[in-house]
Amino acid sequence: MANYDVIVVGAGHNTLGAAAYLQKCGLKTLVLEKNAIPGGGVTSKELTLPGFKHDTHASGVVHLQGHPILTADELELKSKYGLKFAYPEASYMTIFADGDTITCYADLDRACADIARYSERDSEAYREMVGMMGAIMPMINMSMARPPLPLAAFMGMLSQMPGGNDLLNTMMRSAYDVVTERFENEKVRIHLLKWVMEGLNVPCEHKTTGVAMLYLIGFSHSHPAGVPVGGMQSLTDAMISCIKDNGGEIRLNTPVKRVINKNGVAKAVELASGEVLVADKAVIASIHPHLLGERVEGLDPGVVARAKLYQATDFGGMLINCALREAPRWTHAPAADSCLYINLIESSDLNELRRYADQLRLGELPDQPILVASNHTNFDPTRAPDGHHTLYVFSWAPGVLADGGMERWDDIKEQRADEVMAWLAKFAPNVSGDNILARHVDSPLDMVRHSPSFQRGDLNGGAMFLYQMMGMRPTPELAQYAVPGAQGLYLSGPFMHPGGGVTGGGRPVAIKVMEDLKVDYSKIIRS
């Protein structure tokens, strides 16, 4: 029988990152994945036709651009394992039905000039907010790459910085309050608030969503979004190459039934087949807090109960991937071809957007689809046969429908996809008919089936309110990754610090494990 220092349950990008750091630092690591393709939310597949590669969840890399995994190339993903990025000129564009557009270019001056077409004052306010976030960006980047500080400590540090109290005030408020107080033009407000709503999967009136306003704006200019060449799977494949090249192992199609917790020590797992595998030192598992009591026996009932109170986001989404004969032609926005994420808005009334968000929160399909589209082949032609294109359409939707619950999605997803695509064709009329060679639809229910980390269709693994971040995510007693009452067990996933998205969350849990095991990681991790 092979001996392993660490067993890792799940092959999402967080757990793979942890495994890669551990293996590179000399700990023999085995990764177990229930699916046939590794990557969790960072995967690409030929979902429609041969030769068309589609991202199945995440569709760009933003947060990771400022992370040491890339900036210092700690795992050699770029220098040794072939990871490459294409960088669009703009990360985010809003197209209104009347033909107006607002574009968030990576270049701050261009972004501000675009906003100035609607309001000089708003252009200045935008530049000011970017500056506010820029002052603390190094601290944010480092805090995301290490085990979390207690929330109170982070806020205390921030309050001592120049302008820190103003930042704290902004973070505590709702994004709606921040934007309506600082910006005057209705279309600029919609452009910014739709961005926040989509990033967090909650209505923008929630308190503490102001922090996301700062975060998204700041990252767009300090670390512009990148598109992995070959699809998001390229990031996953580079991590797996690192693990294997350094002596680690990956087993696919290997579901884990439970983590065995015996006498308060958890260093073994039972597979669905009944086989038991033992780790000498630790188990790292991607177990959503809501499932903790089911997957790990013998935990304190209070720990389990508090984990179940961890809040999910208010809504999830459905994903439509299309194989196209030709690229979308956006009627009012030819510049959209240089933008990664394209948002479409029918109304110029902010209250309409708020009503749609409320419908989602209440479990209803909004009267107007709320969606973002991305034509990745504009930046990465390798994703489709010569001359052809892919289209990624993510439409926000309730995970749990008020009428029929989550199970009803199997009955309605194709019909809803028809409605979404018909609405999109108002903005790009050629995305219809025989230009769509094939399509694939994933509902919130399909996303849960793919990964239990996405409970209720929540791709963030849990709401990213300030009171569920850093040393509070998912709960204060679980925030440092170690599970009380199960020595040797650590949690990893989007439900842990630093949160949902492609954030490189494996590095901080690897640091925690190695510090507990007294493993020297200084040659690999230097900051």
C-alpha positions in Angstrom: 0.0 0.0 0.0 1.3 3.5 -1.0 2.0 5.8 1.9 0.8 9.4 1.7 1.5 12.3 4.0 -1.6 14.2 2.9 -4.8 13.1 1.2 -6.7 15.9 -0.7 -10.5 15.4 -1.3 -11.6 17.2 -4.4 -9.7 18.6 -7.4 -11.0 22.1 -7.6 -8.5 24.9 -8.2 -8.3 25.6 -4.4 -7.5 22.0 -3.4 -5.2 21.5 -6.4 -3.3 24.6 -5.4 -2.9 23.3 -1.9 -1.8 19.9 -3.1 0.8 21.5 -5.5 2.3 23.6 -2.8 2.4 20.7 -0.3 4.0 18.4 -2.9 6.5 20.9 -4.0 7.5 21.4 -0.4 8.1 17.6 0.0 4.9 16.2 1.4 3.7 13.1 -0.5 0.2 14.0 -1.7 -2.8 12.1 -3.2 -5.7 14.0 -4.7 -9.1 12.2 -5.1 -11.7 13.6 -7.5 -15.2 12.3 -8.1 -15.5 13.6 -11.7 -13.8 12.4 -14.8 -12.3 15.8 -15.4 -10.5 17.7 -12.7 -10.8 21.4 -11.9 -14.2 21.9 -10.2 -15.2 25.4 -11.3 -12.1 25.8 -13.4 -12.7 23.4 -16.2 -13.2 23.5 -20.0 -14.9 20.8 -22.1 -16.1 20.1 -25.6 -19.7 20.6 -24.5 -21.2 21.2 -28.0 -19.2 20.0 -30.9 -15.7 18.5 -31.4 -13.1 21.2 -31.4 -15.1 23.8 -29.5 -13.8 24.3 -26.0 -16.2 25.8 -23.5 -15.6 27.0 -19.9 -18.0 25.3 -17.6 -18.1 27.8 -14.8 -15.3 30.4 -14.3 -14.5 32.2 -17.5 -11.6 34.6 -16.7 -8.8 35.1 -14.2 -9.0 38.4 -12.2 -8.1 37.9 -8.5 -5.3 35.5 -9.3 -3.4 38.2 -11.3 -2.2 39.8 -8.2 -1.4 36.5 -6.4 2.1 35.1 -5.8 1.1 32.0 -7.6 1.4 34.1 -10.8 3.3 37.2 -9.8 6.2 35.2 -8.3 5.3 32.0 -10.3 5.8 30.0 -7.1 4.5 26.8 -8.7 6.2 27.5 -12.1 2.8 27.3 -13.8 4.0 29.8 -16.4 7.7 29.2 -16.7 7.5 25.4 -16.7 4.0 24.1 -17.1 2.8 26.1 -20.1 0.2 28.5 -18.6 -0.3 31.5 -20.8 -2.8 34.3 -20.8 -4.4 36.7 -23.3 -5.3 40.1 -21.9 -8.4 41.9 -23.4 -8.3 45.7 -23.6 -11.3 45.9 -21.4 -12.7 43.7 -18.7 -16.4 44.9 -18.6 -18.8 46.7 -20.9 -22.5 47.6 -20.5 -24.6 47.9 -23.7 -27.9 49.6 -23.3 -30.8 49.0 -25.6 -30.7 52.6 -26.9 -27.2 52.0 -28.2 -25.2 53.7 -25.4 -22.2 51.9 -24.0 -19.9 52.2 -21.0 -16.6 50.3 -21.0 -14.2 49.5 -18.2 -10.9 49.6 -20.0 -7.8 48.2 -18.2 -6.2 51.6 -18.9 -7.6 53.9 -16.2 -7.5 57.0 -18.4 -9.5 55.4 -21.1 -12.1 54.1 -18.6 -12.5 57.5 -17.1 -12.8 59.2 -20.5 -15.6 56.7 -21.4 -17.5 57.6 -18.2 -16.9 61.3 -18.8 -19.0 61.1 -22.0 -21.9 60.8 -19.5 -20.6 62.9 -16.6 -17.4 64.6 -15.8 -18.2 64.5 -12.2 -18.7 60.7 -12.3 -15.4 60.3 -14.2 -13.6 62.1 -11.3 -15.5 60.1 -8.7 -14.5 56.8 -10.4 -10.8 57.8 -10.5 -11.0 58.7 -6.8 -12.4 55.3 -5.9 -9.7 53.6 -7.9 -7.2 55.6 -5.9 -8.8 54.6 -2.6 -8.4 51.0 -3.4 -5.0 51.3 -4.9 -3.7 52.6 -1.6 -4.5 49.2 0.1 -4.1 46.9 -2.9 -0.8 45.4 -1.7 -2.3 44.6 1.7 -5.4 43.1 0.0 -3.3 40.9 -2.3 -1.2 39.6 0.5 -4.2 39.0 2.8 -5.8 36.8 0.1 -2.6 34.7 -0.2 -2.2 33.9 3.5 -4.4 32.4 6.2 -7.0 35.0 7.2 -6.5 37.7 9.8 -9.3 38.1 12.3 -11.7 40.6 10.8 -11.3 43.0 13.7 -7.5 43.0 13.2 -7.9 43.7 9.5 -10.2 46.6 10.2 -7.9 47.9 13.0 -5.0 47.9 10.6 -7.1 49.6 7.9 -8.2 52.3 10.4 -4.6 53.3 11.1 -3.8 54.0 7.4 -4.2 57.4 5.8 -7.8 57.5 4.5 -8.5 54.2 6.2 -11.6 55.3 8.0 -13.2 56.5 4.8 -12.4 53.1 3.3 -14.0 51.4 6.2 -17.1 53.5 5.9 -17.4 52.6 2.3 -16.9 48.9 2.9 -19.7 48.8 5.6 -22.3 50.5 3.4 -24.3 48.9 0.6 -23.0 49.3 -2.9 -26.3 51.0 -3.7 -25.6 53.7 -1.1 -22.0 54.2 -2.2 -22.9 54.5 -5.9 -26.0 56.7 -5.6 -24.1 59.0 -3.3 -20.9 59.3 -5.3 -22.2 59.1 -8.9 -25.0 61.1 -10.6 -25.6 59.6 -14.0 -28.2 56.8 -14.0 -26.4 54.8 -16.7 -23.1 55.0 -14.9 -24.9 53.9 -11.7 -26.4 50.9 -13.5 -23.1 50.0 -15.1 -21.4 49.9 -11.7 -24.2 48.3 -9.6 -24.9 45.5 -12.1 -21.2 44.6 -11.9 -21.4 44.3 -8.1 -24.6 42.4 -8.2 -23.1 39.9 -10.6 -19.9 39.5 -8.7 -21.7 38.8 -5.4 -24.9 37.2 -6.6 -27.0 39.4 -4.2 -29.0 42.6 -4.6 -26.8 45.7 -4.3 -28.8 47.1 -1.3 -27.2 44.5 1.1 -25.0 46.2 3.7 -21.3 45.6 3.4 -21.5 45.1 -0.3 -19.7 48.5 -0.7 -16.4 46.6 -0.2 -17.1 44.7 -3.5 -17.6 48.1 -5.3 -14.0 49.1 -4.3 -12.6 45.6 -4.9 -13.9 45.2 -8.4 -13.0 48.7 -9.5 -9.5 48.4 -8.0 -8.7 45.1 -9.5 -9.9 46.1 -13.0 -7.0 48.5 -13.3 -4.3 47.2 -11.0 -4.6 43.5 -12.2 -6.7 43.4 -15.4 -8.5 40.2 -16.2 -6.7 37.5 -18.2 -8.0 34.7 -20.4 -6.1 31.4 -20.1 -5.1 30.2 -23.6 -6.8 26.9 -24.2 -9.6 27.6 -21.7 -9.8 27.7 -17.9 -8.8 24.0 -18.0 -5.3 25.2 -18.8 -4.9 26.6 -15.3 -6.1 23.3 -13.8 -3.8 21.2 -16.1 -0.8 23.3 -15.2 -1.5 22.7 -11.5 -1.8 19.0 -12.1 1.4 18.9 -14.0 3.1 20.6 -11.1 1.7 18.0 -8.7 2.7 15.0 -10.8 6.1 16.3 -11.8 6.9 16.7 -8.1 5.8 13.2 -7.2 2.1 13.6 -6.3 -0.8 11.5 -7.5 -4.3 12.2 -8.9 -7.1 9.7 -9.0 -10.2 10.7 -11.1 -13.6 9.0 -10.9 -13.0 8.4 -7.2 -15.8 9.7 -5.1 -15.1 10.0 -1.3 -18.0 8.9 0.9 -16.7 10.4 4.2 -13.7 11.5 6.2 -13.1 9.0 9.1 -12.9 10.8 12.4 -11.8 8.4 15.1 -11.2 9.5 18.6 -11.0 13.1 17.4 -8.3 12.4 14.8 -9.2 12.5 11.1 -6.5 11.1 8.9 -8.3 8.7 6.7 -11.1 8.7 4.1 -13.6 6.0 3.0 -14.3 5.9 -0.8 -17.7 5.2 -2.2 -16.3 1.8 -3.2 -15.7 1.0 0.5 -11.9 1.3 0.2 -10.2 3.1 3.1 -7.1 5.3 2.5 -4.9 6.6 5.3 -2.8 9.7 5.4 0.1 9.9 7.8 -0.2 13.6 8.5 -3.4 15.4 7.3 -6.5 15.4 5.1 -7.6 18.5 3.2 -11.2 18.2 2.1 -13.5 20.3 0.0 -16.6 19.9 2.1 -19.2 22.7 2.1 -20.1 23.8 5.6 -23.7 22.8 5.1 -22.5 19.2 4.5 -19.9 19.0 7.2 -22.0 17.0 9.7 -22.9 14.4 6.9 -19.3 13.9 5.7 -17.4 13.9 9.0 -18.8 12.0 12.0 -18.2 12.7 15.6 -18.1 16.5 15.4 -19.4 18.8 18.2 -23.1 19.4 17.3 -22.6 23.1 17.9 -19.9 23.3 15.3 -22.1 21.5 12.8 -25.2 23.7 13.7 -23.2 26.9 13.3 -21.8 25.7 9.9 -25.3 25.2 8.7 -26.2 28.8 9.5 -23.5 30.0 7.0 -25.4 32.1 4.5 -25.6 31.3 0.8 -26.0 34.0 -1.8 -29.5 35.1 -2.8 -29.3 33.6 -6.3 -27.2 31.5 -8.7 -27.3 31.3 -12.5 -27.6 29.2 -15.6 -24.9 28.9 -18.2 -25.5 28.6 -21.9 -22.4 27.7 -24.0 -22.8 28.0 -27.8 -20.7 26.9 -30.8 -21.0 29.6 -33.5 -20.4 29.7 -37.2 -19.3 33.4 -36.9 -18.7 35.8 -34.0 -21.5 37.9 -32.5 -22.0 41.2 -34.2 -23.1 43.6 -31.5 -25.4 46.2 -33.2 -24.4 49.2 -31.2 -21.0 48.2 -29.9 -18.4 47.0 -32.3 -15.8 47.8 -29.5 -17.3 44.9 -27.6 -14.9 42.6 -29.5 -12.1 43.9 -27.3 -14.0 43.3 -24.0 -14.1 40.2 -21.9 -17.5 40.5 -20.2 -20.4 42.1 -22.1 -23.5 43.1 -20.1 -26.8 43.9 -21.8 -29.4 46.2 -20.3 -32.9 47.0 -21.7 -33.8 49.8 -19.3 -32.0 52.9 -18.3 -34.0 53.0 -15.0 -31.9 51.8 -12.0 -35.1 50.8 -10.2 -35.8 48.2 -12.9 -32.5 46.5 -12.2 -33.3 46.5 -8.5 -36.7 44.9 -9.2 -35.1 42.2 -11.2 -32.7 41.5 -8.4 -35.6 41.3 -5.9 -37.4 38.8 -8.2 -34.3 36.6 -8.1 -34.0 36.9 -4.4 -37.6 35.7 -4.0 -37.0 32.7 -6.2 -38.6 34.1 -9.3 -37.3 34.2 -12.9 -36.9 38.0 -13.7 -39.1 39.4 -16.4 -35.9 40.5 -18.2 -32.9 38.2 -18.2 -29.9 39.5 -16.4 -26.9 38.2 -18.2 -23.2 38.6 -19.2 -21.8 37.3 -22.4 -18.2 36.5 -23.4 -16.7 35.6 -26.8 -13.5 34.0 -25.7 -12.4 33.2 -29.2 -11.8 36.9 -29.9 -8.8 36.6 -27.6 -8.0 32.9 -27.8 -8.7 31.4 -31.3 -7.5 27.9 -30.1 -10.9 27.4 -28.5 -12.7 26.7 -31.8 -12.0 25.4 -35.3 -10.6 27.9 -37.7 -13.0 30.8 -38.4 -15.5 29.6 -35.8 -16.3 31.0 -32.4 -17.6 30.1 -29.0 -20.1 32.2 -26.9 -20.4 32.0 -23.1 -23.8 33.3 -21.7 -24.3 33.4 -18.0 -27.8 34.4 -16.9 -28.5 35.0 -13.2 -31.3 32.8 -11.9 -32.7 31.6 -8.6 -31.0 28.4 -7.4 -34.2 27.4 -5.6 -37.3 28.3 -7.5 -40.3 29.6 -5.5 -42.5 27.4 -7.7 -41.1 23.9 -7.7 -37.8 24.3 -5.9 -34.4 23.3 -7.4 -35.7 20.1 -8.9 -37.9 22.0 -11.3 -34.9 23.2 -13.2 -34.7 20.0 -15.2 -38.1 20.7 -16.7 -37.6 24.4 -17.6 -33.9 25.0 -18.3 -34.2 24.6 -22.1 -37.2 26.9 -22.3 -35.5 29.5 -20.2 -32.4 29.2 -22.3 -34.6 29.9 -25.4 -35.9 33.1 -23.7 -32.4 34.2 -22.8 -31.0 33.7 -26.2 -34.0 35.4 -27.9 -33.4 38.4 -25.7 -29.7 38.4 -26.4 -30.4 38.4 -30.1 -31.9 41.9 -29.8 -28.4 43.1 -29.2 -26.6 40.7 -31.5 -29.1 39.6 -34.2 -26.8 37.1 -35.8 -26.7 35.0 -32.6 -29.7 33.1 -33.9 -30.8 30.5 -36.4 -28.1 28.5 -38.2 -25.3 30.6 -36.8 -25.8 28.7 -33.6 -24.3 25.3 -34.5 -25.0 23.7 -31.1 -25.6 24.8 -27.5 -25.3 23.3 -24.0 -27.3 24.5 -21.0 -26.3 24.0 -17.4 -28.9 25.0 -14.7 -28.2 25.8 -11.0 -29.1 22.2 -10.3 -26.6 20.9 -12.8 -23.9 23.0 -11.1 -24.7 21.4 -7.7 -24.5 18.0 -9.4 -21.0 18.9 -10.8 -19.7 20.2 -7.4 -21.3 20.0 -3.9 -19.3 23.2 -3.2 -22.0 25.0 -5.2 -24.9 24.5 -2.8 -28.1 26.0 -4.1 -26.3 26.9 -7.3 -24.1 29.4 -5.5 -20.8 29.5 -7.4 -19.2 31.6 -4.6 -19.7 28.8 -2.2 -21.5 31.2 0.2 -22.3 34.8 0.4 -19.3 37.2 0.4 -20.7 39.7 2.9 -18.0 41.3 5.0 -19.2 39.4 8.0 -18.5 36.2 6.2 -15.0 37.1 5.0 -11.5 36.7 6.3 -11.5 35.4 9.8 -15.3 34.9 9.7 -15.5 32.7 6.6 -17.4 30.4 6.9 -17.6 30.7 10.7 -15.1 32.0 13.1 -14.2 28.5 14.5 -13.7 27.1 11.0 -12.0 30.1 9.4 -8.4 28.9 10.1 -9.1 25.8 7.9 -8.7 23.3 10.8 -11.9 21.5 11.9 -12.4 21.5 15.7 -12.8 17.9 17.0 -11.1 16.4 14.0 -7.4 16.8 14.4 -5.6 16.6 11.0 -8.6 17.7 9.0 -8.6 21.0 7.0 -11.2 22.5 4.8 -10.5 24.1 1.4 -12.9 25.6 -1.2 -14.7 28.7 -2.3 -16.6 28.7 1.1 -13.3 29.4 2.8 -11.0 32.4 2.8 -10.4 34.2 0.5 -13.7 33.4 -1.1 -15.4 32.5 -4.4 -13.9 33.0 -7.8 -10.5 32.0 -9.0 -8.6 33.3 -6.0 -5.8 30.9 -5.4 -7.3 29.8 -2.1 -5.0 26.7 -1.9 -2.0 28.7 -0.9 -3.2 29.9 2.5 -4.5 26.4 3.5 -1.2 24.9 2.4 0.6 27.4 4.6 -1.6 26.6 7.6 -1.0 22.8 7.2 2.7 23.2 6.8 3.0 25.5 9.8 1.0 23.0 11.9 3.3 20.2 10.7 6.5 22.3 11.2 7.4 22.0 7.5 9.8 24.5 6.1 8.3 26.1 3.0 10.6 29.2 2.7 12.2 28.1 -0.5 8.8 28.0 -2.3 6.8 30.6 -0.4 8.7 33.7 0.3 6.0 36.2 1.2 
